[in-house]
Amino acid sequence: MIVTGGHPYQGYSVGILMFDGVRYPMMSGDVGNATSYSFPVLIRVVDGLFDNPYPPLTNPDGSYTDEVKICIDAARQMEKDGVRALAMCCGFFSLIQPVIAAHVDIPVITSPIMMIPIIHQMLKPYQSVVVVNASGELLSNEFFTAVGANLNDRITVAGLENCGTFNSFCMGGTSTSYETDDLRDEIIEAIRAAQVRNPKAGAVLLECTSLPPFALDVREATGLPVFDFVACVEWMHRAVVPKQYDGYI
């Protein structure tokens, strides 16, 4: 058997690009925690990337904004270093899904928002998806249309912008610790408020990459199926490292 190298890193199926300067605790289940996965991942901080790109993605001269350029360069470098697929660190990166996918030759998942069209097909035609994210005020329709979804089509946003614990470390908060029970309660309360606004919710999507650790809590509290970003990464991993079946009949 001949094996071929050519990359400085070996054995990583998925690369994950992280914000610069993040210091809050990332529990197992967070996209940025390596123990969230049953396979090796290459996690890399993108120097100078302190926020995700927002509309517009281009300058008046048609060139990409600095944030978009940084993301493209980081994605290309990850590919050169040998990862087979790529994920980002925040659900708001859905906006640049088409851009990153066009600049690398490996599969890319920038956001779990990409799952919405698939989730919709799993539900009854009248059921909506509760999308739990860091800020419903900032999650405009551009972040949905970029990945084939529509904010105005069977989506109920549950934003955490008014949640004290969440905002103590995220969205400008600088705390390096938080009480997990308090964050869990804030997430569930936001989802229940969304269900009051739309009683026809059929599933929950945890859009924020810090929320998958609470997926089981959400499932037990709501009885609804729960989707998250770690599940996206696992799905993508299975595509680039297919499972070897060794059972029997």
LOSEVO-918363 format. One record per residue: residue number from 1; chain; x, y, z of N, C-alpha, C in turn. Coordinates in Angstrom, 2 decimals. Layout:
     k   c       n.X       n.Y       n.Z      ca.X      ca.Y      ca.Z       c.X       c.Y       c.Z
   NUM   A         X         Y         Z         X         Y         Z         X         Y         Z
...
//
This chain:
     k   c       n.X       n.Y       n.Z      ca.X      ca.Y      ca.Z       c.X       c.Y       c.Z
     1   A      0.85     -1.20      0.00      0.00      0.00      0.00      0.88      1.24      0.00
     2   A      0.62      2.14     -0.91      1.34      3.41     -0.98      0.51      4.49     -0.29
     3   A      1.14      5.22      0.62      0.47      6.35      1.27      1.17      7.63      0.86
     4   A      0.41      8.70      0.79      0.94      9.98      0.32      0.67     11.08      1.34
     5   A      1.68     11.87      1.62      1.54     12.98      2.56      1.42     14.30      1.82
     6   A      2.29     15.25      2.19      2.26     16.55      1.55      1.62     17.64      2.38
     7   A      1.15     17.28      3.59      0.53     18.26      4.47      1.27     18.31      5.80
     8   A      1.32     19.48      6.44      2.03     19.58      7.72      1.28     18.93      8.88
     9   A     -0.04     18.74      8.73     -0.85     18.12      9.78     -1.52     16.87      9.22
    10   A     -1.55     15.82     10.01     -2.11     14.55      9.56     -3.20     14.08     10.52
    11   A     -4.20     13.41      9.99     -5.20     12.77     10.83     -6.37     13.64     11.23
    12   A     -6.50     14.83     10.63     -7.62     15.71     10.95     -8.62     15.68      9.80
    13   A     -9.85     15.29     10.08    -10.85     15.29      9.01    -11.48     16.66      8.84
    14   A    -11.72     17.36      9.93    -12.42     18.64      9.89    -11.58     19.73     10.54
    15   A    -11.50     20.87      9.87    -10.87     22.05     10.45    -11.93     23.03     10.92
    16   A    -11.70     23.68     12.03    -12.66     24.64     12.59    -11.96     25.97     12.81
    17   A    -12.49     27.02     12.22    -11.92     28.36     12.32    -12.61     29.13     13.44
    18   A    -11.79     29.69     14.35    -12.29     30.35     15.55    -12.00     31.85     15.53
    19   A    -12.84     32.60     16.25    -12.59     34.02     16.45    -11.29     34.25     17.22
    20   A    -10.68     35.39     16.99     -9.51     35.82     17.75     -9.99     36.40     19.09
    21   A     -9.24     36.16     20.14     -9.50     36.80     21.42    -10.56     36.17     22.29
    22   A    -11.10     35.01     21.92    -12.15     34.37     22.73    -11.52     33.72     23.95
    23   A    -12.06     34.02     25.13    -11.51     33.48     26.37    -12.58     32.87     27.27
    24   A    -13.84     32.89     26.87    -14.89     32.31     27.72    -14.80     30.79     27.68
    25   A    -15.32     30.10     28.69    -15.23     28.64     28.70    -16.10     28.02     27.62
    26   A    -15.52     27.08     26.89    -16.26     26.35     25.86    -16.42     24.91     26.35
    27   A    -17.63     24.60     26.81    -17.91     23.28     27.36    -17.85     22.22     26.27
    28   A    -17.73     20.97     26.69    -17.84     19.88     25.73    -19.23     19.95     25.11
    29   A    -19.27     19.98     23.81    -20.51     20.24     23.09    -20.43     21.55     22.33
    30   A    -19.60     22.48     22.82    -19.33     23.70     22.08    -18.53     23.34     20.83
    31   A    -18.79     24.01     19.73    -18.08     23.72     18.48    -16.58     23.90     18.65
    32   A    -16.16     24.79     19.53    -14.74     25.06     19.73    -14.04     24.17     20.73
    33   A    -14.74     23.20     21.30    -14.14     22.26     22.25    -13.83     20.96     21.51
    34   A    -12.56     20.57     21.49    -12.16     19.40     20.71    -12.81     18.11     21.21
    35   A    -13.19     18.05     22.49    -13.81     16.83     23.02    -15.27     16.70     22.62
    36   A    -15.79     17.65     21.87    -17.17     17.56     21.37    -17.30     16.50     20.28
    37   A    -16.16     16.05     19.76    -16.17     15.18     18.59    -15.53     13.83     18.91
    38   A    -15.96     12.80     18.21    -15.40     11.46     18.36    -14.27     11.22     17.37
    39   A    -13.83     12.27     16.70    -12.76     12.20     15.71    -11.88     13.44     15.87
    40   A    -10.63     13.39     15.43     -9.75     14.55     15.58    -10.20     15.73     14.73
    41   A    -10.16     16.92     15.30    -10.43     18.15     14.55     -9.26     19.10     14.74
    42   A     -8.99     19.88     13.73     -7.94     20.88     13.80     -8.59     22.24     14.05
    43   A     -8.42     22.77     15.25     -9.03     24.05     15.64     -7.98     25.14     15.53
    44   A     -8.31     26.20     14.81     -7.33     27.27     14.60     -7.98     28.64     14.80
    45   A     -7.31     29.48     15.56     -7.75     30.86     15.73     -7.34     31.66     14.50
    46   A     -8.25     32.46     13.98     -7.96     33.30     12.82     -7.52     34.67     13.33
    47   A     -6.25     34.95     13.20     -5.70     36.21     13.69     -6.42     37.40     13.07
    48   A     -6.87     38.30     13.93     -7.52     39.52     13.46     -9.00     39.40     13.18
    49   A     -9.56     38.21     13.37    -11.00     38.03     13.13    -11.75     38.12     14.46
    50   A    -12.31     39.28     14.74    -12.97     39.52     16.01    -14.50     39.51     15.90
    51   A    -15.00     39.47     14.67    -16.45     39.43     14.46    -16.71     38.80     13.10
    52   A    -17.93     38.31     12.92    -18.29     37.73     11.63    -18.68     38.85     10.65
    53   A    -18.56     38.60      9.36    -18.95     39.62      8.38    -20.46     39.90      8.44
    54   A    -20.81     41.15      8.19    -22.21     41.58      8.09    -22.42     42.20      6.71
    55   A    -23.66     42.28      6.28    -23.91     42.92      4.98    -23.47     44.39      5.01
    56   A    -22.91     44.88      3.91    -22.61     44.18      2.66    -21.26     43.46      2.75
    57   A    -21.07     42.46      1.90    -19.82     41.69      1.91    -18.74     42.32      1.05
    58   A    -19.11     43.32      0.25    -18.14     43.96     -0.64    -18.06     45.46     -0.39
    59   A    -16.92     46.01     -0.74    -16.69     47.45     -0.69    -17.28     48.10     -1.93
    60   A    -17.35     49.45     -1.96    -17.89     50.13     -3.15    -17.17     49.77     -4.44
    61   A    -15.89     49.38     -4.36    -15.16     49.03     -5.57    -15.36     47.57     -5.99
    62   A    -16.21     46.83     -5.24    -16.50     45.46     -5.58    -15.62     44.43     -4.89
    63   A    -14.58     44.87     -4.21    -13.70     43.94     -3.49    -14.35     43.50     -2.19
    64   A    -13.94     42.35     -1.68    -14.49     41.85     -0.43    -14.01     42.72      0.74
    65   A    -14.85     42.80      1.77    -14.45     43.50      2.99    -13.31     42.76      3.67
    66   A    -12.64     43.43      4.60    -11.48     42.83      5.27    -11.86     41.54      5.99
    67   A    -13.04     41.52      6.65    -13.45     40.31      7.38    -13.63     39.13      6.44
    68   A    -14.20     39.39      5.28    -14.41     38.31      4.31    -13.07     37.82      3.78
    69   A    -12.17     38.74      3.48    -10.84     38.36      2.99    -10.10     37.49      4.01
    70   A    -10.18     37.86      5.27     -9.51     37.10      6.32    -10.06     35.68      6.36
    71   A    -11.38     35.55      6.23    -12.01     34.22      6.28    -11.61     33.38      5.07
    72   A    -11.56     33.98      3.90    -11.16     33.25      2.70     -9.73     32.75      2.84
    73   A     -8.83     33.62      3.29     -7.43     33.24      3.44     -7.27     32.12      4.46
    74   A     -8.00     32.22      5.57     -7.91     31.19      6.61     -8.44     29.85      6.12
    75   A     -9.52     29.89      5.35    -10.09     28.66      4.81     -9.13     28.01      3.83
    76   A     -8.53     28.80      2.99     -7.56     28.27      2.02     -6.36     27.64      2.74
    77   A     -5.90     28.29      3.80     -4.75     27.76      4.53     -5.10     26.44      5.21
    78   A     -6.30     26.35      5.76     -6.74     25.10      6.36     -6.73     23.98      5.33
    79   A     -7.20     24.28      4.14     -7.21     23.27      3.09     -5.79     22.84      2.73
    80   A     -4.88     23.81      2.63     -3.49     23.49      2.33     -2.86     22.61      3.42
    81   A     -3.33     22.82      4.65     -2.76     22.08      5.78     -3.32     20.67      5.89
    82   A     -4.32     20.33      5.06     -4.71     18.94      4.96     -6.06     18.53      5.50
    83   A     -6.87     19.48      6.02     -8.19     19.05      6.49     -9.06     18.69      5.29
    84   A    -10.01     17.80      5.51    -10.87     17.33      4.42    -12.18     18.11      4.33
    85   A    -12.50     18.85      5.38    -13.74     19.63      5.41    -13.54     20.78      6.39
    86   A    -14.43     21.76      6.35    -14.22     22.99      7.11    -15.51     23.47      7.75
    87   A    -15.40     23.95      8.99    -16.53     24.56      9.70    -16.08     25.87     10.33
    88   A    -17.04     26.74     10.61    -16.75     28.02     11.25    -17.22     27.98     12.70
    89   A    -17.00     29.07     13.42    -17.21     29.08     14.87    -18.48     29.80     15.31
    90   A    -19.29     30.27     14.36    -20.47     31.06     14.73    -21.53     30.90     13.66
    91   A    -22.78     30.75     14.08    -23.87     30.57     13.13    -24.08     31.74     12.19
    92   A    -23.61     32.92     12.57    -23.77     34.09     11.72    -22.90     34.03     10.46
    93   A    -21.99     33.07     10.40    -21.15     32.94      9.20    -21.92     32.38      8.01
    94   A    -23.19     32.06      8.18    -23.99     31.60      7.04    -23.94     32.59      5.89
    95   A    -23.77     33.85      6.22    -23.75     34.90      5.21    -22.67     34.66      4.15
    96   A    -21.54     34.06      4.55    -20.44     33.88      3.61    -20.30     32.42      3.16
    97   A    -21.32     31.60      3.40    -21.27     30.22      2.94    -20.95     30.11      1.44
    98   A    -21.67     30.83      0.57    -21.35     30.71     -0.86    -19.94     31.20     -1.19
    99   A    -19.47     32.19     -0.47    -18.14     32.76     -0.74    -17.04     31.76     -0.38
   100   A    -17.11     31.21      0.83    -16.07     30.27      1.26    -16.10     29.00      0.41
   101   A    -17.30     28.50      0.14    -17.41     27.29     -0.67    -16.83     27.48     -2.06
   102   A    -16.87     28.70     -2.58    -16.36     28.98     -3.92    -14.84     29.10     -3.95
   103   A    -14.22     29.26     -2.78    -12.78     29.51     -2.74    -11.96     28.34     -2.24
   104   A    -12.59     27.22     -1.91    -11.85     26.02     -1.50    -12.42     24.82     -2.25
   105   A    -11.68     23.73     -2.21    -12.11     22.52     -2.90    -12.50     21.40     -1.93
   106   A    -12.91     21.79     -0.72    -13.36     20.84      0.28    -14.75     21.26      0.75
   107   A    -15.54     20.33      1.32    -16.87     20.69      1.83    -16.77     21.73      2.95
   108   A    -17.75     22.62      3.00    -17.78     23.69      4.00    -19.16     23.77      4.63
   109   A    -19.19     23.87      5.95    -20.43     24.20      6.67    -20.13     25.38      7.58
   110   A    -20.70     26.52      7.24    -20.44     27.73      8.02    -21.44     27.95      9.15
   111   A    -22.61     27.30      9.05    -23.68     27.59     10.01    -24.73     26.49     10.00
   112   A    -25.31     26.19     11.16    -26.41     25.22     11.18    -27.68     25.74     10.53
   113   A    -27.74     27.03     10.19    -28.89     27.56      9.46    -29.06     26.81      8.15
   114   A    -27.98     26.24      7.64    -28.03     25.46      6.41    -28.97     24.27      6.53
   115   A    -29.24     23.82      7.76    -30.09     22.66      7.97    -31.58     22.95      7.82
   116   A    -31.96     24.23      7.86    -33.38     24.58      7.92    -34.19     23.99      6.77
   117   A    -33.75     24.11      5.51    -34.56     23.51      4.44    -34.77     22.01      4.64
   118   A    -33.76     21.31      5.16    -33.90     19.88      5.41    -34.86     19.62      6.57
   119   A    -34.72     20.40      7.64    -35.61     20.23      8.80    -37.06     20.46      8.40
   120   A    -37.29     21.48      7.59    -38.65     21.77      7.15    -39.28     20.57      6.47
   121   A    -38.49     19.85      5.69    -39.02     18.69      4.98    -39.31     17.51      5.91
   122   A    -38.77     17.55      7.12    -39.04     16.51      8.11    -40.35     16.76      8.85
   123   A    -40.83     18.00      8.80    -41.98     18.42      9.60    -43.26     18.49      8.76
   124   A    -44.37     18.66      9.47    -45.63     18.92      8.79    -45.55     20.27      8.09
   125   A    -46.32     20.47      7.02    -46.22     21.70      6.24    -46.48     22.98      7.02
   126   A    -47.21     22.88      8.12    -47.54     24.07      8.89    -46.61     24.30     10.09
   127   A    -45.70     23.39     10.34    -44.84     23.51     11.52    -43.62     24.39     11.23
   128   A    -43.19     25.12     12.26    -42.05     26.01     12.12    -40.85     25.48     12.90
   129   A    -39.70     26.09     12.65    -38.46     25.77     13.36    -38.12     26.94     14.29
   130   A    -37.92     26.65     15.56    -37.48     27.67     16.51    -35.96     27.77     16.40
   131   A    -35.47     28.91     15.96    -34.03     29.13     15.78    -33.52     29.93     16.97
   132   A    -32.70     29.29     17.81    -32.16     29.93     19.00    -30.80     30.53     18.65
   133   A    -30.68     31.84     18.81    -29.43     32.49     18.43    -29.06     33.60     19.40
   134   A    -27.88     34.15     19.20    -27.36     35.15     20.13    -28.17     36.44     20.12
   135   A    -28.68     36.81     18.96    -29.42     38.07     18.86    -30.42     38.02     17.72
   136   A    -31.68     37.95     18.07    -32.72     37.99     17.05    -32.76     39.32     16.32
   137   A    -32.27     40.37     16.98    -32.27     41.70     16.36    -31.27     41.78     15.22
   138   A    -30.18     41.02     15.32    -29.13     41.08     14.30    -29.30     40.04     13.20
   139   A    -30.12     39.02     13.46    -30.26     37.91     12.52    -31.27     38.28     11.43
   140   A    -30.80     39.05     10.46    -31.67     39.50      9.37    -31.82     38.40      8.31
   141   A    -32.69     38.63      7.36    -33.00     37.59      6.38    -31.82     37.25      5.48
   142   A    -30.85     38.17      5.35    -29.68     37.87      4.52    -28.94     36.62      4.99
   143   A    -28.93     36.39      6.30    -28.23     35.23      6.85    -28.95     33.93      6.51
   144   A    -30.23     34.03      6.19    -31.02     32.85      5.82    -30.97     32.61      4.31
   145   A    -31.20     33.67      3.53    -31.25     33.50      2.09    -29.91     33.03      1.52
   146   A    -28.81     33.35      2.19    -27.49     32.93      1.72    -27.35     31.42      1.69
   147   A    -28.17     30.72      2.48    -28.07     29.25      2.54    -29.40     28.58      2.17
   148   A    -30.22     29.28      1.41    -31.43     28.67      0.88    -32.61     28.62      1.82
   149   A    -32.59     29.43      2.88    -33.72     29.50      3.81    -34.36     30.88      3.71
   150   A    -35.46     31.07      4.47    -36.18     32.34      4.43    -36.72     32.62      5.83
   151   A    -36.27     33.73      6.41    -36.67     34.09      7.76    -38.19     34.18      7.91
   152   A    -38.87     34.48      6.83    -40.32     34.67      6.87    -41.11     33.41      6.52
   153   A    -40.42     32.29      6.42    -41.06     31.05      6.05    -40.87     30.00      7.14
   154   A    -41.87     29.86      8.01    -41.91     28.81      9.03    -40.67     28.84      9.94
   155   A    -40.24     30.04     10.33    -39.12     30.21     11.26    -39.55     31.13     12.38
   156   A    -39.29     30.70     13.60    -39.55     31.54     14.77    -38.24     31.73     15.50
   157   A    -37.77     32.97     15.59    -36.47     33.25     16.19    -36.60     33.42     17.70
   158   A    -35.73     32.73     18.43    -35.63     32.88     19.88    -34.27     33.49     20.18
   159   A    -34.21     34.81     20.25    -32.94     35.50     20.49    -32.60     35.57     21.96
   160   A    -31.29     35.54     22.25    -30.81     35.61     23.63    -30.25     36.98     23.98
   161   A    -30.62     38.01     23.21    -30.02     39.33     23.41    -30.34     39.95     24.77
   162   A    -31.42     39.51     25.41    -31.79     40.06     26.72    -31.46     39.12     27.88
   163   A    -30.65     38.11     27.62    -30.30     37.11     28.64    -28.97     37.48     29.30
   164   A    -29.03     37.74     30.60    -27.86     38.24     31.31    -26.67     37.31     31.31
   165   A    -26.89     36.04     31.58    -25.77     35.10     31.64    -25.12     34.96     30.27
   166   A    -25.92     34.77     29.24    -25.38     34.61     27.90    -24.57     35.83     27.49
   167   A    -25.09     37.00     27.74    -24.40     38.22     27.31    -23.24     38.62     28.21
   168   A    -23.09     37.92     29.33    -21.94     38.21     30.18    -20.65     37.75     29.54
   169   A    -20.72     36.75     28.64    -19.51     36.25     27.99    -19.57     36.32     26.47
   170   A    -20.73     36.58     25.91    -20.89     36.61     24.46    -21.43     37.98     24.04
   171   A    -21.36     38.26     22.74    -21.89     39.51     22.19    -21.32     40.74     22.89
   172   A    -20.03     40.73     23.10    -19.36     41.86     23.74    -19.05     41.65     25.20
   173   A    -19.66     40.66     25.84    -19.35     40.37     27.24    -17.95     39.80     27.37
   174   A    -17.30     40.08     28.48    -15.89     39.69     28.65    -15.68     38.70     29.79
   175   A    -16.73     38.18     30.38    -16.58     37.25     31.49    -15.90     35.97     31.01
   176   A    -15.07     35.40     31.86    -14.41     34.13     31.54    -15.02     32.98     32.33
   177   A    -16.20     33.21     32.91    -16.91     32.14     33.61    -18.40     32.43     33.59
   178   A    -19.20     31.39     33.77    -20.64     31.56     33.90    -21.23     30.34     34.57
   179   A    -22.44     30.49     35.11    -23.15     29.39     35.75    -23.95     28.64     34.70
   180   A    -23.63     27.39     34.48    -24.27     26.63     33.40    -25.78     26.47     33.61
   181   A    -26.21     26.32     34.86    -27.64     26.17     35.12    -28.40     27.43     34.71
   182   A    -27.80     28.59     34.96    -28.45     29.85     34.59    -28.57     29.97     33.07
   183   A    -27.51     29.60     32.36    -27.56     29.68     30.90    -28.59     28.70     30.34
   184   A    -28.62     27.50     30.90    -29.63     26.52     30.47    -31.03     27.07     30.64
   185   A    -31.29     27.68     31.78    -32.63     28.22     32.05    -32.98     29.34     31.07
   186   A    -31.99     30.18     30.74    -32.23     31.27     29.80    -32.60     30.72     28.41
   187   A    -31.90     29.69     27.98    -32.16     29.10     26.67    -33.57     28.52     26.62
   188   A    -33.92     27.76     27.63    -35.24     27.12     27.65    -36.35     28.17     27.74
   189   A    -36.13     29.20     28.54    -37.13     30.26     28.67    -37.33     30.97     27.32
   190   A    -36.25     31.21     26.58    -36.36     31.87     25.28    -37.13     31.00     24.30
   191   A    -36.90     29.69     24.36    -37.62     28.78     23.46    -39.10     28.74     23.81
   192   A    -39.40     28.67     25.09    -40.81     28.63     25.50    -41.53     29.91     25.12
   193   A    -40.85     31.05     25.21    -41.45     32.30     24.78    -41.73     32.28     23.28
   194   A    -40.83     31.67     22.51    -41.03     31.55     21.08    -42.21     30.63     20.78
   195   A    -42.38     29.58     21.59    -43.51     28.67     21.39    -44.83     29.35     21.69
   196   A    -44.83     30.30     22.60    -46.05     31.06     22.89    -46.41     31.91     21.67
   197   A    -45.37     32.52     21.06    -45.61     33.35     19.87    -46.05     32.50     18.69
   198   A    -45.54     31.27     18.62    -45.91     30.38     17.52    -46.07     28.97     18.07
   199   A    -47.29     28.59     18.46    -47.53     27.25     19.04    -47.32     26.11     18.06
   200   A    -47.08     26.41     16.79    -46.93     25.36     15.79    -45.47     24.97     15.55
   201   A    -44.60     25.26     16.51    -43.19     24.89     16.39    -43.05     23.37     16.38
   202   A    -42.25     22.86     15.43    -42.08     21.42     15.32    -40.67     20.94     15.61
   203   A    -39.72     21.87     15.73    -38.33     21.50     15.98    -37.58     22.72     16.49
   204   A    -36.43     22.46     17.09    -35.56     23.53     17.59    -34.21     23.42     16.90
   205   A    -33.70     24.55     16.44    -32.35     24.61     15.89    -31.51     25.54     16.76
   206   A    -30.47     24.99     17.37    -29.55     25.79     18.19    -28.51     26.39     17.24
   207   A    -28.76     27.61     16.80    -27.90     28.24     15.80    -26.55     28.64     16.38
   208   A    -26.53     29.08     17.62    -25.30     29.54     18.25    -24.40     28.35     18.58
   209   A    -23.10     28.50     18.33    -22.16     27.39     18.52    -21.88     27.08     19.98
   210   A    -22.31     27.93     20.91    -22.11     27.67     22.34    -23.27     26.89     22.96
   211   A    -24.31     26.62     22.20    -25.53     26.05     22.77    -25.68     24.53     22.68
   212   A    -24.95     23.81     21.82    -25.13     22.36     21.76    -24.98     21.63     23.10
   213   A    -24.18     22.11     24.07    -24.12     21.40     25.35    -25.47     21.27     26.05
   214   A    -26.44     22.09     25.64    -27.75     22.10     26.29    -28.83     21.46     25.43
   215   A    -28.43     20.77     24.37    -29.40     20.17     23.46    -30.30     19.16     24.17
   216   A    -29.73     18.33     25.02    -30.53     17.34     25.73    -31.51     18.02     26.68
   217   A    -31.08     19.08     27.36    -31.97     19.82     28.25    -33.15     20.40     27.47
   218   A    -32.86     20.93     26.28    -33.92     21.50     25.45    -34.89     20.42     25.00
   219   A    -34.36     19.28     24.62    -35.21     18.17     24.20    -36.14     17.73     25.33
   220   A    -35.58     17.59     26.54    -36.38     17.15     27.67    -37.41     18.19     28.09
   221   A    -37.08     19.47     27.92    -37.99     20.54     28.34    -39.11     20.77     27.34
   222   A    -38.85     20.55     26.07    -39.83     20.87     25.03    -40.46     19.65     24.37
   223   A    -39.77     18.52     24.40    -40.24     17.34     23.71    -40.04     17.40     22.21
   224   A    -39.38     18.45     21.72    -39.16     18.63     20.29    -37.81     18.07     19.85
   225   A    -37.66     17.67     18.61    -36.34     17.31     18.10    -35.44     18.54     18.10
   226   A    -34.16     18.33     18.40    -33.22     19.44     18.53    -32.04     19.23     17.59
   227   A    -31.74     20.22     16.79    -30.61     20.18     15.86    -29.58     21.23     16.28
   228   A    -28.29     20.93     16.02    -27.26     21.90     16.41    -26.05     21.79     15.49
   229   A    -25.06     22.65     15.71    -23.91     22.76     14.82    -22.97     21.55     14.92
   230   A    -22.82     20.98     16.11    -21.96     19.81     16.25    -22.51     18.66     15.39
   231   A    -23.84     18.52     15.36    -24.45     17.50     14.50    -24.11     17.76     13.03
   232   A    -24.04     19.04     12.63    -23.66     19.38     11.26    -22.24     18.91     10.96
   233   A    -21.34     19.18     11.90    -19.93     18.82     11.71    -19.79     17.30     11.64
   234   A    -20.51     16.59     12.50    -20.47     15.12     12.48    -20.97     14.59     11.14
   235   A    -22.02     15.18     10.62    -22.58     14.79      9.32    -21.55     15.00      8.21
   236   A    -20.88     16.15      8.24    -19.88     16.45      7.23    -18.69     15.51      7.35
   237   A    -18.28     15.20      8.57    -17.19     14.25      8.80    -17.49     12.91      8.15
   238   A    -18.72     12.43      8.31    -19.10     11.14      7.74    -19.03     11.16      6.22
   239   A    -19.15     12.34      5.63    -19.07     12.45      4.18    -17.64     12.33      3.68
   240   A    -16.68     12.86      4.44    -15.29     12.84      4.00    -14.51     11.67      4.60
   241   A    -15.06     11.03      5.63    -14.48      9.82      6.21    -15.61      8.81      6.38
   242   A    -16.05      8.20      5.29    -17.17      7.24      5.38    -16.88      6.13      6.37
   243   A    -17.91      5.69      7.03    -17.78      4.64      8.03    -17.47      3.31      7.37
   244   A    -16.53      2.58      7.96    -16.23      1.22      7.51    -17.09      0.24      8.32
   245   A    -18.04     -0.38      7.66    -18.94     -1.30      8.35    -18.30     -2.69      8.41
   246   A    -18.37     -3.29      9.59    -17.76     -4.61      9.76    -18.67     -5.55     10.52
   247   A    -19.97     -5.34     10.41    -20.92     -6.23     11.08    -21.12     -7.52     10.30
   248   A    -22.19     -8.16     10.59    -22.45     -9.44      9.94    -23.95     -9.65      9.79
   249   A    -24.32    -10.60      8.95    -25.74    -10.94      8.74    -26.06    -12.21      9.51
//
